[in-house]
């Protein structure tokens, strides 16, 4: 849950949910955030406990 007024909040939190195909649907598990330092700055990898990394986001996208 994201607090109201959070400057890092996004309208769509689909990046946090595993979309790996399973049967007729998708996994749907909540992915754990893992900070990942890169040469371009900090990124957050969202990792499904079953299927691995689902997405990587730049929490400061649009602020640079």
N, CA, C and O atoms as a MOPAC input file, in Angstrom:
PM7 MOZYME 1SCF
protein

 N      0.83700 1    -1.17600 1     0.00000 1
 C      0.00000 1     0.00000 1     0.00000 1
 C      0.88300 1     1.24100 1     0.00000 1
 O      1.85300 1     1.31600 1     0.75500 1
 N      0.55700 1     2.19800 1    -0.83000 1
 C      1.33600 1     3.42200 1    -0.94700 1
 C      0.57200 1     4.55600 1    -0.27500 1
 O     -0.62200 1     4.74100 1    -0.51000 1
 N      1.27200 1     5.30900 1     0.55900 1
 C      0.65600 1     6.42700 1     1.26700 1
 C      0.29500 1     7.54800 1     0.29500 1
 O      0.99200 1     7.78000 1    -0.69300 1
 N     -0.79900 1     8.23600 1     0.59000 1
 C     -1.21100 1     9.37700 1    -0.23300 1
 C     -0.11800 1    10.44200 1    -0.19400 1
 O      0.46500 1    10.70800 1     0.85700 1
 N      0.14900 1    11.04200 1    -1.33600 1
 C      1.16400 1    12.08000 1    -1.41000 1
 C      2.58500 1    11.55700 1    -1.54800 1
 O      3.53200 1    12.34300 1    -1.53200 1
 N      2.75200 1    10.24500 1    -1.68200 1
 C      4.08400 1     9.65900 1    -1.84900 1
 C      4.63700 1    10.09100 1    -3.20100 1
 O      4.04200 1     9.76800 1    -4.23000 1
 N      5.76800 1    10.81800 1    -3.23300 1
 C      6.29800 1    11.30000 1    -4.51100 1
 C      6.79200 1    10.18700 1    -5.43200 1
 O      6.97200 1    10.42200 1    -6.62700 1
 N      7.01500 1     8.99300 1    -4.91000 1
 C      7.47500 1     7.87800 1    -5.75100 1
 C      6.33500 1     6.94900 1    -6.14100 1
 O      6.57100 1     5.92600 1    -6.78300 1
 N      5.10200 1     7.28500 1    -5.76500 1
 C      3.94800 1     6.43900 1    -6.08800 1
 C      3.69000 1     6.44700 1    -7.59200 1
 O      3.93700 1     7.44000 1    -8.27600 1
 N      3.19400 1     5.33600 1    -8.08200 1
 C      2.82400 1     5.21800 1    -9.49100 1
 C      1.36100 1     4.81300 1    -9.56700 1
 O      0.85800 1     4.12000 1    -8.68200 1
 N      0.67800 1     5.24300 1   -10.62200 1
 C     -0.73500 1     4.91200 1   -10.77200 1
 C     -0.94800 1     3.42400 1   -10.99600 1
 O     -1.92300 1     2.85500 1   -10.50400 1
 N     -0.04700 1     2.79100 1   -11.73100 1
 C     -0.16500 1     1.37000 1   -12.04800 1
 C      0.93800 1     0.60700 1   -11.32100 1
 O      2.12000 1     0.81400 1   -11.59300 1
 N      0.55900 1    -0.26700 1   -10.40600 1
 C      1.54400 1    -1.05300 1    -9.66400 1
 C      1.71100 1    -2.46000 1   -10.24200 1
 O      2.15700 1    -3.36900 1    -9.54200 1
 N      1.35500 1    -2.64000 1   -11.51700 1
 C      1.49300 1    -3.93300 1   -12.16500 1
 C      2.92400 1    -4.44300 1   -12.21600 1
 O      3.15800 1    -5.64700 1   -12.31900 1
 N      3.88100 1    -3.52100 1   -12.14400 1
 C      5.28700 1    -3.91800 1   -12.15100 1
 C      5.64700 1    -4.73900 1   -10.91200 1
 O      6.69000 1    -5.39200 1   -10.89200 1
 N      4.80100 1    -4.71500 1    -9.88100 1
 C      5.05400 1    -5.45500 1    -8.63600 1
 C      4.46700 1    -6.86800 1    -8.65600 1
 O      4.74100 1    -7.65700 1    -7.75100 1
 N      3.66900 1    -7.19800 1    -9.66700 1
 C      2.96200 1    -8.47100 1    -9.71800 1
 C      3.51400 1    -9.34300 1   -10.83600 1
 O      3.60800 1    -8.90300 1   -11.98200 1
 N      3.88100 1   -10.58300 1   -10.50500 1
 C      4.46500 1   -11.50100 1   -11.48700 1
 C      3.45600 1   -11.84100 1   -12.58500 1
 O      2.34400 1   -12.28900 1   -12.30500 1
 N      3.85700 1   -11.62100 1   -13.82600 1
 C      2.99700 1   -11.90000 1   -14.97500 1
 C      3.42800 1   -13.16400 1   -15.72100 1
 O      3.02300 1   -13.37700 1   -16.86400 1
 N      4.25100 1   -14.00700 1   -15.07500 1
 C      4.71000 1   -15.24200 1   -15.71400 1
 C      3.50700 1   -16.13600 1   -16.03700 1
 O      2.68300 1   -16.39500 1   -15.15900 1
 N      3.39500 1   -16.61200 1   -17.28700 1
 C      2.25900 1   -17.47100 1   -17.65200 1
 C      2.25100 1   -18.77500 1   -16.84700 1
 O      3.27000 1   -19.45300 1   -16.71800 1
 N      1.07400 1   -19.10400 1   -16.31300 1
 C      0.87800 1   -20.35900 1   -15.57800 1
 C     -0.47100 1   -20.91800 1   -16.00800 1
 O     -1.51400 1   -20.33200 1   -15.71800 1
 N     -0.44800 1   -22.04800 1   -16.69800 1
 C     -1.70800 1   -22.63600 1   -17.16700 1
 C     -2.44900 1   -21.66700 1   -18.07400 1
 O     -1.89900 1   -21.18500 1   -19.06500 1
 N     -3.70300 1   -21.38200 1   -17.72700 1
 C     -4.54200 1   -20.47300 1   -18.51300 1
 C     -4.41800 1   -19.02800 1   -18.05400 1
 O     -5.00500 1   -18.14000 1   -18.67300 1
 N     -3.66300 1   -18.76400 1   -16.97700 1
 C     -3.56500 1   -17.40200 1   -16.44500 1
 C     -2.12500 1   -16.98200 1   -16.23300 1
 O     -1.23200 1   -17.35600 1   -16.99300 1
 N     -1.91800 1   -16.20500 1   -15.19700 1
 C     -0.58400 1   -15.73600 1   -14.84000 1
 C     -0.33900 1   -16.02400 1   -13.36100 1
 O     -1.27800 1   -16.27000 1   -12.60500 1
 N      0.92400 1   -15.99200 1   -12.95800 1
 C      1.32000 1   -16.28500 1   -11.58400 1
 C      0.58800 1   -15.38000 1   -10.58800 1
 O     -0.11000 1   -15.87600 1    -9.70400 1
 N      0.74100 1   -14.05600 1   -10.72300 1
 C      0.02700 1   -13.11700 1    -9.87800 1
 C      0.62100 1   -12.87900 1    -8.49200 1
 O      0.06100 1   -12.11200 1    -7.70800 1
 N      1.75100 1   -13.52600 1    -8.17500 1
 C      2.36900 1   -13.30000 1    -6.85800 1
 C      2.92400 1   -11.88800 1    -6.75000 1
 O      3.33300 1   -11.28900 1    -7.74500 1
 N      2.93300 1   -11.36200 1    -5.51800 1
 C      3.55200 1   -10.07600 1    -5.25300 1
 C      5.06100 1   -10.27400 1    -5.29100 1
 O      5.58700 1   -11.20600 1    -4.68300 1
 N      5.75200 1    -9.39900 1    -6.00300 1
 C      7.20000 1    -9.50100 1    -6.14100 1
 C      7.90600 1    -8.67400 1    -5.07400 1
 O      7.46800 1    -7.57200 1    -4.74300 1
 N      9.00000 1    -9.20900 1    -4.53600 1
 C      9.78700 1    -8.52300 1    -3.51900 1
 C     10.72200 1    -7.51300 1    -4.17400 1
 O     11.37300 1    -7.83000 1    -5.16900 1
 N     10.79800 1    -6.28000 1    -3.61800 1
 C     11.71600 1    -5.28000 1    -4.17400 1
 C     13.15300 1    -5.53700 1    -3.72600 1
 O     13.40800 1    -5.79100 1    -2.54800 1
 N     14.07700 1    -5.47000 1    -4.66100 1
 C     15.51200 1    -5.63100 1    -4.38000 1
 C     16.25300 1    -4.45500 1    -4.99500 1
 O     16.21800 1    -4.28800 1    -6.21400 1
 N     16.93100 1    -3.62500 1    -4.18300 1
 C     17.70600 1    -2.51600 1    -4.75800 1
 C     18.89400 1    -3.03300 1    -5.55600 1
 O     19.57700 1    -3.96400 1    -5.13100 1
 N     19.13700 1    -2.42400 1    -6.71600 1
 C     20.23000 1    -2.83900 1    -7.60100 1
 C     21.01200 1    -1.59700 1    -8.04000 1
 O     20.51400 1    -0.81600 1    -8.85100 1
 N     22.22500 1    -1.40300 1    -7.51900 1
 C     23.02300 1    -0.26400 1    -7.99400 1
 C     23.55000 1    -0.54600 1    -9.40400 1
 O     23.99500 1    -1.65500 1    -9.69800 1
 N     23.49600 1     0.46800 1   -10.26700 1
 C     24.01000 1     0.33900 1   -11.63100 1
 C     24.88000 1     1.55700 1   -11.93400 1
 O     24.91800 1     2.50300 1   -11.14700 1
 N     25.57400 1     1.54000 1   -13.06100 1
 C     26.36800 1     2.69100 1   -13.47800 1
 C     25.48800 1     3.91200 1   -13.73200 1
 O     25.94400 1     5.05000 1   -13.61800 1
 N     24.21700 1     3.66700 1   -14.08000 1
 C     23.28300 1     4.75300 1   -14.37600 1
 C     22.52500 1     5.21200 1   -13.13500 1
 O     21.68900 1     6.11000 1   -13.23300 1
 N     22.79200 1     4.62300 1   -11.97200 1
 C     22.08900 1     4.97600 1   -10.74100 1
 C     21.36600 1     3.77500 1   -10.15400 1
 O     21.53500 1     2.64800 1   -10.62000 1
 N     20.57500 1     4.01900 1    -9.14600 1
 C     19.86200 1     2.94500 1    -8.44900 1
 C     18.63800 1     2.49300 1    -9.24900 1
 O     17.92900 1     3.31600 1    -9.82800 1
 N     18.40300 1     1.20300 1    -9.27500 1
 C     17.21100 1     0.60500 1    -9.86700 1
 C     16.61500 1    -0.33200 1    -8.81900 1
 O     17.30900 1    -0.75900 1    -7.89700 1
 N     15.34100 1    -0.64600 1    -8.96200 1
 C     14.67600 1    -1.59800 1    -8.07500 1
 C     14.20400 1    -2.77000 1    -8.93100 1
 O     13.40900 1    -2.59800 1    -9.85500 1
 N     14.70200 1    -3.95700 1    -8.61200 1
 C     14.25600 1    -5.17600 1    -9.29300 1
 C     13.14300 1    -5.79200 1    -8.45700 1
 O     13.29000 1    -5.93800 1    -7.24400 1
 N     12.03500 1    -6.15200 1    -9.09000 1
 C     10.94300 1    -6.83500 1    -8.40700 1
 C     11.03200 1    -8.31200 1    -8.76800 1
 O     10.91600 1    -8.69500 1    -9.93300 1
 N     11.24400 1    -9.14000 1    -7.73100 1
 C     11.55500 1   -10.54500 1    -7.92200 1
 C     10.45600 1   -11.44400 1    -7.37700 1
 O     10.10900 1   -11.36900 1    -6.19900 1
 N      9.91400 1   -12.29100 1    -8.23700 1
 C      8.92400 1   -13.28700 1    -7.82900 1
 C      9.66300 1   -14.40800 1    -7.09700 1
 O     10.71400 1   -14.84800 1    -7.56300 1
 N      9.14200 1   -14.87800 1    -5.96500 1
 C      9.82300 1   -15.94900 1    -5.23400 1
 C      9.88900 1   -17.27000 1    -6.01100 1
 O     10.69000 1   -18.14200 1    -5.67600 1
 N      9.05900 1   -17.42100 1    -7.03700 1
 C      9.04300 1   -18.65100 1    -7.82200 1
 C      9.72500 1   -18.47600 1    -9.18200 1
 O     10.47200 1   -19.35600 1    -9.61000 1
 N      9.47800 1   -17.35300 1    -9.86600 1
 C      9.92400 1   -17.18000 1   -11.24100 1
 C     11.10300 1   -16.22700 1   -11.43500 1
 O     11.55600 1   -16.04400 1   -12.56500 1
 N     11.60500 1   -15.62300 1   -10.37600 1
 C     12.75700 1   -14.73400 1   -10.49700 1
 C     12.36100 1   -13.30700 1   -10.82600 1
 O     11.22500 1   -12.89900 1   -10.58500 1
 N     13.30900 1   -12.54000 1   -11.38400 1
 C     13.08600 1   -11.12000 1   -11.65500 1
 C     11.94300 1   -10.94500 1   -12.64700 1
 O     11.92600 1   -11.55000 1   -13.71900 1
 N     10.99300 1   -10.10500 1   -12.26200 1
 C      9.83700 1    -9.82100 1   -13.11100 1
 C     10.01000 1    -8.48600 1   -13.83000 1
 O      9.74000 1    -8.38100 1   -15.02700 1
 N     10.46100 1    -7.46400 1   -13.09400 1
 C     10.64700 1    -6.15300 1   -13.70400 1
 C     11.71800 1    -5.37300 1   -12.95300 1
 O     12.04200 1    -5.67200 1   -11.80400 1
 N     12.26000 1    -4.36700 1   -13.63200 1
 C     13.24000 1    -3.47300 1   -13.03700 1
 C     12.76300 1    -2.05300 1   -13.32300 1
 O     12.48300 1    -1.70300 1   -14.47000 1
 N     12.67300 1    -1.23700 1   -12.27000 1
 C     12.20100 1     0.13100 1   -12.44600 1
 C     13.22800 1     1.12500 1   -11.92000 1
 O     14.03200 1     0.81000 1   -11.04300 1
 N     13.18100 1     2.31800 1   -12.47200 1
 C     13.99400 1     3.43700 1   -12.00900 1
 C     13.08000 1     4.28000 1   -11.12100 1
 O     12.18200 1     4.94900 1   -11.63500 1
 N     13.28600 1     4.26600 1    -9.79300 1
 C     12.37600 1     4.99200 1    -8.90600 1
 C     12.43900 1     6.51300 1    -9.08800 1
 O     11.56400 1     7.23100 1    -8.60400 1
 N     13.46500 1     6.99900 1    -9.77900 1
 C     13.60300 1     8.43800 1    -9.97300 1
 C     13.35300 1     8.85200 1   -11.41500 1
 O     13.72900 1     9.95300 1   -11.81800 1
 N     12.72400 1     7.98000 1   -12.19400 1
 C     12.40100 1     8.28300 1   -13.57600 1
 C     11.55500 1     9.55000 1   -13.63400 1
 O     10.55100 1     9.66600 1   -12.93100 1
 N     11.95900 1    10.48200 1   -14.46100 1
 C     11.23000 1    11.73100 1   -14.59100 1
 C     11.71400 1    12.81900 1   -13.65200 1
 O     11.29100 1    13.96800 1   -13.78300 1
 N     12.58000 1    12.49800 1   -12.71700 1
 C     13.11700 1    13.47300 1   -11.78000 1
 C     14.50100 1    13.95100 1   -12.18900 1
 O     15.02900 1    14.89100 1   -11.59500 1
 N     15.08900 1    13.32500 1   -13.18300 1
 C     16.48900 1    13.61400 1   -13.52400 1
 C     16.59300 1    14.63700 1   -14.62000 1
 O     17.69900 1    14.99400 1   -15.02800 1

